[in-house]
């Protein structure tokens, strides 16, 4: 894990970190799966999987934090990062989603989550999930014209599955205003294979974009970058620079319609 991805762990623990909260911008950058950190109060800080698994996409979005932090800096925008592994609880799910606390993910059992009690789920909701969403709600609500950009990364291949061909994908639900022109602009970049609602569908009821953007009528997009492209600083800089350049152009096209 590089310095940008470990920033949240190096500070005193909090379930969410807001970077550049004083920045005044229409843009708000969020990173739901910024870190693989397991707080000490969750099974003694050990979710029960190997170090190898904790370094994989099942525990966090590899490289996404570094892209999100740099993108927010370039846009002059706040960045909101979770500071708990998605294996603790997944903030990009609705509270009633059956995958909120995963017990099996990409071939790996999650021992600390097997047979988890309702009480323990509620503790994770109260101490991790809800504070994260409260921060997103507070900062996104500062302006009526907020645009939410959610930064994620995806694995090149699930175990036993075919290699994914995309370098990046844009995920969106019914609101295509920003995502469609951004897809078009990315596809004009030499050598890039770009998916629209790939490698998976762009809408889950109660997820971060649904909750804080779609429900409020805010423009939004969810960025997915293949994680082998952003494992180091140079890749994160490249993709942050690319999106910082293209997002304002996509917004111009969206608002010209």
N, C-alpha and C positions, 0 to 999 in steps of 0.2 A: 504494500500500500504506500502511495507517495504522500508527500507533505500536504497537498491540497485535500486528499481524501481523509487524512487523519486529523484534520484541524479540530473536528468536534471532540474527538477523544482527548486531545491534548489540553482542552479547557476543562474546568470543573464540570461534572456531568450535569447536563440539562437535556430534556427530551427534544429540544428544538434549539437551533441557533439561527438568529437573524443577523445577516451581514449587510452593512450599508443601510440599516433601517432609516437613517436620516435622508437618504437619497430621495429626491422628488422626481418621479417619473411615472408615465402611464404603464410602463412595463413592470411586471413582477415575475421573478424567476423562482420557481420552486423545485426542490429535489426530494421526492418522497423516499427514495431508497439510497440515501447518501452514504451510509456507513454500515459496517457489519458489527457494530458494538452491541454487546449484551450487558445491560446494567447488572451490578452485583446482586441486586435484590431478585433477579430472575434466575433461579436455580444456581445461586452462587456465581453468577456471571458466565455460566457454561451451559449452552443449550443442548449439549450432548452429542454434537457432530464433530468430525475431524477438522483439524486446521485447514486441510485441503478443501473441504466443503465450505468452511467459513470464508475462504478466499474466492469462492465461486459466485456466480450470479444468483444462486439460491439464497444467499445471505444478504446481498446488497447489489446495487447496480454499479459494477466496476467502472471507474472512470467518470461517472456521471457528476459527482460532486465537483471535480476539478473543472469540468466544462461549465457547470452551472455558475460557479463562483466567478470564473473569468468572463462568462457571457454577461452576467449582471454588472460587473465592473465596466464593461465596454458599452453597455446600454445606459449606464448611470442609474441602475435600478437596484432595489433591495433584492437579496437572495434569502430564501427560507429553506433550511436544510433539516431533515430529521436527524436524530442522533440515537437511533436504535435500529438493530437489524430487522429486516422484514420477517425473519424467523421468530422474533419476539412477538410482533404484531404488524400487520401490513396496513400502513396508513392510506394506501391507494385502493382500499376496499370499503364498501359500506359496512356499518357496524353489524349488520345481520348477514353478511356474506359468509358462506360456509368455508371460504378460503382465508378468512381473516387471520386465523392462527393455523398455519400449515402443519400437518402431521407427516406428510410425505411430499417431497418435492424433487422432481427430476431424478428419481431413483434412490434418493437418500431419505431414510427415516429420521425424524426429528424427535429424539427420545423425550426431551423436556416438554414436548407438546402433546404427547400421547396421553389420552384420557384426561386432558387438562380440565380442571373444575371451572364452573361458572364464576366462582369467586376469583380465581386467578386470571381469567379472561377480563373480568371487570377491573382488576388491579392494573392490568396492562393498558386497558382503555383509558383509565383515569390518569395514569402516570406517564404514558407515552403518546398514545393516539390522540386523545382529546386536546392536550396542550399544543400539539403540532397544528391541528386544525383550527384551534383558537387563534394561533398566530397568523395563519393564512387568512382567516376571516377578518381579523383586525386590520392587517396591512392592506389587503385587497379592498377593504371598505373605505379606505381613506379618500379615494377618488371615485367619481362616477364612471370614469372612462378607463378603468384599469384593464390591462391586457395580461392574461396569465400565460406564461410559458413554462411548461413542466418538462424537465430534463430527465431522461432515462437512458439506460443502455440495455442491449440484449445480447445473449450469448450466440456465437456463430452456429452452435449446434447443440440441441438437446441430446442426451444419451440415447443412442439407437435410432436417431432421426437423421434426415438429410441435412446437408450443409445449407445454411440460409444464404441466398445470393446478395441480399441488400447490404449496402454500406450504411444506410440510414432509412428510417421510415417516419412518416408523420401520421399520428393517430388522431382521429376526430370522430365526433358523433354527428348529430344533425347540423351543427353549426360549422360550416366549412369556410367561413369568410376569410380567415387568415391562413388556414392550412392548405387550401387548394392553390392559391398563388405561391405559397412557399414551396409546395411540391414542384410546381412548374419551374420555379427559379432554381431549385436544387438539381432538377433534371437537365438544366442548361449547363451545369458545372461539368467540365470534362472528366470522363471516366467514372462517374458516380452511378450506381444502381440504387434508385430511390423508390421506396414503396409507399403507397397510400393505403392506410389501414393494414399495413404489413409491418412486422411479421404476425400481427394479430389484430383483432377488431379494436376500435378506439373508444369503446364505451362500456363502462360497468356502472350499474346503478349505485350511486352513493360514493363513487370514487372521487378523487380530489378535483378533477376538472368538472365532473357532474355537479358536485356540491358547491364549488366556489365560483365557477364560471358559467356553466350552462344554466343552472338554476337562477342566476342573477343576470343573464343576458349579456355577459361579458365576452368579448373576443378572446380566443384562446387557441393554443395548439399544444400537442404533446409530441415532443421530439424523442425519437429512439435512435441511438447511434450504436452500431455493432461494437461490442466492448473491446475486441482486440485492436481497434483503431484508436482507443483512448486510454490505454493502460499506462501511458507515460505522459510527461509534461508536454512534449512536443505535439503529440496527438491531440491532447486536450486544448492546447492553444490553437491548433489548426481549426478544430471544429468550433470552438468558441468564436474565433475570428470570422469563420464562414457564416455562422448564424447571426452574429452581430451586424454583418454586412447585408445579409439577405432579409432579415426580419423587418427592418424599416421599409424596404422595397415592397415586401409582401403586404405590409399594412397600407402603403400608398395604393396598391392595386385593389385591396379589399375595400378601402373607403372611397375609391373612385367609382365603384359600381352603383 
